[in-house]
Amino acid sequence: MVLEVALIDVTDPKAFEAAYLSAREVLISTPGCLSVRMTHGIETPDRFVLMVEWESVAAHEENFRGTERFAQWRGTVGPFFGNPPRVEHFDDVDPERTSN
């Protein structure tokens, strides 16, 4: 399992939240997607953090980023980005968990 973390600064938090909720199913229904969580900044209300658990980096890149799903997702939430999101993948440190 890998964790995708995206730091997203937006221009209109309320509109972004509505767009995310309308497009969430596109992401969560992607093969290889295990969970999706969006958090909202308290000190910085126009900042969001998206956390997506994937079976592997390949599942993210091949089943989502390389498909029409990503175009649909980005077309819905992208208009509210203040700048391009910073996206990274993370592996667990806990030796009890395995990753790909």
C-alpha positions as CSV (number, residue, x, y, z in Angstrom):
1,M,0.0,0.0,0.0
2,V,1.2,3.5,-0.8
3,L,-0.3,6.8,0.4
4,E,-0.7,9.6,-2.2
5,V,-0.7,13.0,-0.5
6,A,-1.7,16.1,-2.4
7,L,-1.4,19.6,-0.9
8,I,-3.9,21.7,-2.7
9,D,-4.3,25.5,-2.4
10,V,-7.6,26.8,-3.8
11,T,-9.2,30.1,-4.8
12,D,-12.7,29.3,-3.6
13,P,-12.9,26.8,-0.7
14,K,-16.7,26.3,-0.7
15,A,-16.8,25.8,-4.5
16,F,-13.8,23.4,-4.3
17,E,-15.5,21.4,-1.6
18,A,-18.7,21.0,-3.7
19,A,-16.6,20.1,-6.7
20,Y,-14.6,17.5,-4.7
21,L,-17.8,15.9,-3.4
22,S,-19.3,15.7,-6.8
23,A,-16.1,14.1,-8.3
24,R,-15.1,11.8,-5.3
25,E,-16.8,8.8,-6.8
26,V,-14.6,9.0,-9.9
27,L,-11.5,8.6,-7.6
28,I,-12.8,6.1,-5.0
29,S,-14.2,3.7,-7.7
30,T,-10.8,3.5,-9.5
31,P,-9.4,-0.1,-9.4
32,G,-6.6,-0.2,-6.9
33,C,-7.9,2.8,-4.8
34,L,-8.3,1.6,-1.2
35,S,-9.5,4.8,0.5
36,V,-9.9,8.6,0.0
37,R,-9.8,11.3,2.6
38,M,-9.9,15.1,2.1
39,T,-9.0,17.4,4.9
40,H,-9.5,21.2,5.2
41,G,-7.0,23.7,6.7
42,I,-8.0,25.4,9.9
43,E,-5.3,28.0,10.1
44,T,-5.2,28.2,6.3
45,P,-8.8,27.8,5.1
46,D,-7.9,27.8,1.4
47,R,-5.6,24.8,1.8
48,F,-6.7,21.2,1.5
49,V,-4.9,17.9,1.9
50,L,-6.0,14.9,-0.2
51,M,-4.9,11.5,1.0
52,V,-5.5,8.5,-1.2
53,E,-4.4,4.9,-0.3
54,W,-3.5,2.9,-3.4
55,E,-2.5,-0.7,-3.8
56,S,0.7,0.6,-5.5
57,V,2.1,3.6,-7.3
58,A,1.4,1.7,-10.5
59,A,-2.3,1.4,-9.6
60,H,-2.4,5.2,-9.2
61,E,-0.5,6.0,-12.4
62,E,-2.0,3.3,-14.7
63,N,-5.6,3.1,-13.4
64,F,-6.2,6.8,-12.7
65,R,-3.6,9.2,-13.9
66,G,-3.3,7.5,-17.3
67,T,-7.0,7.4,-18.0
68,E,-10.1,9.5,-18.7
69,R,-10.9,9.3,-15.0
70,F,-8.1,11.7,-14.3
71,A,-9.3,14.1,-17.0
72,Q,-12.8,14.0,-15.5
73,W,-11.4,14.5,-11.9
74,R,-9.1,17.4,-12.9
75,G,-11.8,19.0,-15.0
76,T,-14.1,19.1,-12.0
77,V,-11.7,20.2,-9.2
78,G,-8.9,21.8,-11.2
79,P,-10.6,25.1,-11.9
80,F,-10.4,26.0,-8.2
81,F,-6.7,25.3,-7.8
82,G,-4.7,28.4,-6.8
83,N,-1.6,26.7,-8.2
84,P,-0.7,23.2,-9.2
85,P,-1.0,20.7,-6.3
86,R,2.1,19.2,-4.7
87,V,1.7,15.5,-5.0
88,E,3.9,12.8,-3.5
89,H,3.7,9.1,-2.7
90,F,4.6,7.7,0.8
91,D,5.5,4.3,2.1
92,D,4.8,3.0,5.6
93,V,7.6,2.9,8.1
94,D,5.8,0.4,10.2
95,P,7.4,-3.0,9.6
96,E,4.0,-4.7,10.1
97,R,2.7,-3.2,6.9
98,T,3.8,-4.1,3.5
99,S,4.1,-1.9,0.4
100,N,4.5,-2.2,-3.3
